[in-house]
Structure formats: C-alpha cells, structure tokens
Amino acid sequence: MNISSPLAGIHQELSLLAQQTKCHPARLIAVSKTRTEAEIEALIQQGQRDFGENRVQEALGKWPRLLAQYPEVRLRLIGPLQTNKVKYLSGLFHAVDSVDRLSLAEALARQTERSGYRPNVLVQVNTGEEEQKAGIAPQGLEGFLRDCVRLELDVQGLMCIPPQNESAAIHFAFLKKLCDDHGLKECSMGMSGDYACAAKLGATMVRVGTALFGARD
Ligand SMILES: *Cc1c(COP(=O)(O)O)cnc(C)c1O
C-alpha cells in the first residue's frame, strides 16, 4: 500500500486512535458520490472495500459493473431513500444506513418478503432535532427500534449527521450513548472534517469523501 496516499494516511490515523481508545479501529467507508468509476476503481486497487453512495440512481449508473468485477466490495446507502426506490437496492447495496421513518422500514420489510433481499440496517437519528433534517428524533428511537424488530429488519446500529453550526463532539457522544443504551454495535458518525473526533468518541464506521478523493471543483 502506498504510504503517502490519503487512504493509507487515514487508515494509519484510525489505527493510532484505536490504540488510544483500546477499541477496534473504526471502519473507513469511502464516500464515492459524484466520483467516477475510475476514481473508485483506483481506491479498490489500493485495498479499499467499503463504499458509501447517497443516491440510488447514481449508484445504479456506476456500481453494477464495479460490483461484478470486485465482488468483495460492499456498498452502503448513506443518503435519503424514497420508498419507491427500495426495489432497486437488491444486488447493489449491502446496507442501508439511512433508515429514518416507519414507511421506509415497512417498505424494506415488504421487499424482503417479496425478494429475500435483507440488507443490514442503520437507523438515522436526528440528534440535533433539526426540523429540516432526516432521522428519528431521539425520544422516538425506542419505539422505532421496536417497530424494526417487529418488521424483522436487521438493525445493526445508528448513524447521525450533526448540525452544521454546533460542536459535533456533543452529538457523537450522544449517538454513542444511544447505541450503548440499546445494545447496538455499529455507530456510524464522522466525515472528512471530524472523523478523528468521531473515532475517539466510539465510532465503529466513519464516512469520508473529500479527504480521500480530494475536493470537488
Ligand atoms: C457526502 C457525505 C459524507 C462525506 O462527506 P465528506 O465531507 O466529503 O467526507 C458522509 N456522510 C454523508 C451522509 C454524506 O452525504
């Protein structure tokens, strides 16, 4: 692996942080939205295996070929999902990290019944209780997780996107506590600007785009 590459640098940083926190290193999810197949393939060839896309339509355009060629690669949906797009997920997304409402949980359960496709699921929590932002309000989480159990979704953890204008650390610590309180092992938090902070506070996955691929024009 090329030690001077951003990928190697971030991995090194995550393993150093893991030594400090005495936890497993956070898994690096390479966020490849707006990136070309060639850019993605370059990262796969450097050993990257976990990728995130935020739009189903865009993923359909570039990932079927990549996944056919690199079957060990796993793709996660990290952006908003309309229920009418659920039928396109099978064979493409290993996980849906943005389950944020009952109608979507129900659509995923129906899709499992129809096709057997049963992705890993993270529940998105609106930790800042922002009106515009997707996600389950913290006070509704317990009830929503119960709905997910009833629907037999494979919920593995929680994810959040903290408010822009607040200290992210408070939200990361809060999400980690919610994971612990509910016995959920996966905690997806932290992006290019704050993944180190998230890793220190117990993220098991960090979602990094810009710091890996470079800034977009
Ligand atoms: C784009 C995106 C990221 C990565 O953002 P960067 O700042 O480019 O690292 C992480 N999470 C979600 C949900 C995103 O949409």
Ligand as a Chemical Component Dictionary entry (heavy atoms), coordinates in Angstrom:
data_LIG
# 
_chem_comp.id                   LIG 
_chem_comp.type                 NON-POLYMER 
_chem_comp.pdbx_formal_charge   0 
_chem_comp.three_letter_code    LIG 
# 
loop_
_chem_comp_atom.comp_id 
_chem_comp_atom.atom_id 
_chem_comp_atom.alt_atom_id 
_chem_comp_atom.type_symbol 
_chem_comp_atom.charge 
_chem_comp_atom.model_Cartn_x 
_chem_comp_atom.model_Cartn_y 
_chem_comp_atom.model_Cartn_z 
_chem_comp_atom.pdbx_ordinal 
LIG C1 C1 C 0 -21.089 13.211 1.451 1  
LIG C2 C2 C 0 -21.342 12.534 2.727 2  
LIG C3 C3 C 0 -20.287 12.181 3.589 3  
LIG C4 C4 C 0 -18.834 12.505 3.305 4  
LIG O1 O1 O 0 -18.601 13.876 3.353 5  
LIG P1 P1 P 0 -17.116 14.464 3.219 6  
LIG O2 O2 O 0 -17.179 15.740 3.970 7  
LIG O3 O3 O 0 -16.872 14.643 1.758 8  
LIG O4 O4 O 0 -16.186 13.495 3.837 9  
LIG C5 C5 C 0 -20.615 11.498 4.753 10 
LIG N1 N1 N 0 -21.884 11.189 5.069 11 
LIG C6 C6 C 0 -22.919 11.505 4.274 12 
LIG C7 C7 C 0 -24.290 11.122 4.689 13 
LIG C8 C8 C 0 -22.677 12.185 3.072 14 
LIG O5 O5 O 0 -23.724 12.507 2.276 15 
# 
loop_
_chem_comp_bond.comp_id 
_chem_comp_bond.atom_id_1 
_chem_comp_bond.atom_id_2 
_chem_comp_bond.value_order 
_chem_comp_bond.pdbx_ordinal 
LIG C1 C2 SING 1  
LIG C2 C3 SING 2  
LIG C2 C8 DOUB 3  
LIG C3 C4 SING 4  
LIG C3 C5 DOUB 5  
LIG C4 O1 SING 6  
LIG O1 P1 SING 7  
LIG P1 O2 DOUB 8  
LIG P1 O3 SING 9  
LIG P1 O4 SING 10 
LIG C5 N1 SING 11 
LIG N1 C6 DOUB 12 
LIG C6 C7 SING 13 
LIG C6 C8 SING 14 
LIG C8 O5 SING 15 
# 
